[in-house]
Amino acid sequence: MKTAYPIILTPVDTGYVVTVPDLQINTEGADIADAIEMAEDAIGLWGIAAQDTGKKIPVPSAESIRCGEGEISAFAVVDFEAYRRANDLRTIRKNVTLPSYLNDMAERAGLNFSRVLQDALKEKLQVHGSP
């Protein structure tokens, strides 16, 4: 599910400093498009780190953003689950138990056990897309 966080872009000599008031984080970008992209990346990273540590991700504020002179208000849109799928590529080792005859058949067929398990889990959990 996509979520839109309000952001503030402050012009500086090298581009824009981006503030995400709801999460109290900052980043920067070379131009407006880059700054918004960097904000989306920072929010995505912050969000999956919060999930991993059991913290609740704050709901974006519904209030309008007050900007200072020369600042720009915008929104950064993030889908935390899509961000995790695209960026959290750590691998986890799992021990699997299966009947001997299935193991023998799969080995003779040259199946990659990890790939088969990943494909089955994605299908069962209805996870679409790569990686």
C-alpha positions as CSV (number, residue, x, y, z in Angstrom):
1,M,0.0,0.0,0.0
2,K,1.4,3.4,-1.0
3,T,1.7,6.1,1.6
4,A,2.4,9.8,0.9
5,Y,4.5,11.7,3.5
6,P,4.7,15.4,3.4
7,I,8.2,16.8,2.8
8,I,9.9,20.2,2.8
9,L,12.6,21.0,0.2
10,T,15.0,23.7,1.2
11,P,17.2,25.2,-1.5
12,V,21.0,25.1,-0.8
13,D,24.0,25.8,-3.0
14,T,24.3,22.1,-4.0
15,G,20.6,21.4,-4.6
16,Y,17.9,20.8,-1.9
17,V,17.9,19.6,1.7
18,V,14.8,17.5,2.3
19,T,13.1,17.3,5.7
20,V,10.5,14.6,6.5
21,P,8.8,16.1,9.6
22,D,6.7,13.0,10.5
23,L,9.8,10.9,10.8
24,Q,12.3,13.5,11.8
25,I,14.7,12.6,9.1
26,N,16.6,14.5,6.5
27,T,18.3,13.8,3.2
28,E,19.3,15.8,0.1
29,G,19.2,15.9,-3.7
30,A,20.8,17.7,-6.6
31,D,17.5,19.0,-8.0
32,I,13.8,18.7,-7.1
33,A,13.2,15.3,-8.7
34,D,16.4,13.9,-7.1
35,A,15.4,15.3,-3.7
36,I,12.0,13.7,-3.9
37,E,13.5,10.4,-5.0
38,M,16.0,10.6,-2.1
39,A,13.2,11.3,0.3
40,E,11.3,8.3,-0.9
41,D,14.4,6.1,-0.4
42,A,15.1,7.6,3.0
43,I,11.5,7.0,4.1
44,G,11.5,3.4,2.7
45,L,14.8,2.6,4.5
46,W,13.6,4.2,7.7
47,G,10.3,2.3,7.5
48,I,11.7,-1.2,7.0
49,A,14.3,-0.6,9.7
50,A,11.4,0.4,12.0
51,Q,9.5,-2.8,11.1
52,D,12.5,-4.9,11.7
53,T,12.9,-3.5,15.2
54,G,9.2,-3.8,16.1
55,K,8.6,-0.1,15.9
56,K,5.3,1.3,14.5
57,I,5.6,3.4,11.4
58,P,3.8,6.7,12.0
59,V,0.8,7.6,9.8
60,P,1.6,10.7,7.7
61,S,0.2,13.9,9.2
62,A,-2.9,15.3,7.6
63,E,-1.9,18.9,8.5
64,S,-0.5,21.2,5.9
65,I,3.2,21.9,6.0
66,R,4.3,25.3,7.0
67,C,7.3,26.3,4.8
68,G,9.8,29.0,5.3
69,E,10.6,31.6,2.7
70,G,12.0,29.9,-0.5
71,E,11.0,26.4,0.8
72,I,8.8,24.0,-1.2
73,S,6.3,21.6,0.2
74,A,5.7,18.3,-1.6
75,F,5.0,14.6,-1.0
76,A,7.1,11.5,-1.1
77,V,5.2,8.4,-1.9
78,V,6.4,5.0,-0.5
79,D,5.1,1.5,-0.6
80,F,7.0,-0.2,2.3
81,E,6.4,-3.7,1.2
82,A,7.5,-3.0,-2.4
83,Y,10.6,-1.1,-1.0
84,R,11.5,-4.2,1.1
85,R,11.2,-6.5,-1.9
86,A,13.4,-4.3,-4.0
87,N,16.0,-3.5,-1.4
88,D,16.2,-6.1,1.4
89,L,18.1,-8.8,-0.4
90,R,19.6,-10.5,2.6
91,T,19.4,-14.3,2.5
92,I,18.4,-16.5,5.3
93,R,19.4,-20.1,5.7
94,K,16.5,-22.5,6.5
95,N,16.7,-26.2,7.4
96,V,14.0,-28.1,5.5
97,T,12.7,-31.6,6.1
98,L,11.2,-33.6,3.3
99,P,10.6,-37.2,2.4
100,S,13.7,-39.0,1.0
101,Y,11.9,-40.0,-2.2
102,L,11.1,-36.4,-3.0
103,N,14.7,-35.4,-2.3
104,D,16.0,-38.1,-4.7
105,M,13.5,-37.2,-7.4
106,A,14.3,-33.4,-7.1
107,E,18.1,-34.1,-7.2
108,R,17.7,-36.3,-10.3
109,A,15.7,-33.6,-12.0
110,G,18.4,-31.0,-11.1
111,L,16.1,-28.8,-9.2
112,N,17.4,-25.9,-7.2
113,F,15.8,-26.4,-3.8
114,S,16.1,-22.7,-2.8
115,R,14.5,-21.5,-6.0
116,V,11.6,-24.0,-5.7
117,L,11.0,-23.0,-2.1
118,Q,11.1,-19.3,-2.9
119,D,8.7,-19.7,-5.8
120,A,6.3,-21.8,-3.7
121,L,6.4,-19.2,-0.8
122,K,5.7,-16.3,-3.2
123,E,2.8,-18.2,-4.7
124,K,1.4,-19.1,-1.3
125,L,1.8,-15.6,0.0
126,Q,0.7,-14.0,-3.2
127,V,3.9,-12.0,-3.6
128,H,4.2,-10.5,-7.0
129,G,7.2,-9.0,-8.7
130,S,11.0,-9.3,-8.4
131,P,13.4,-10.1,-7.0
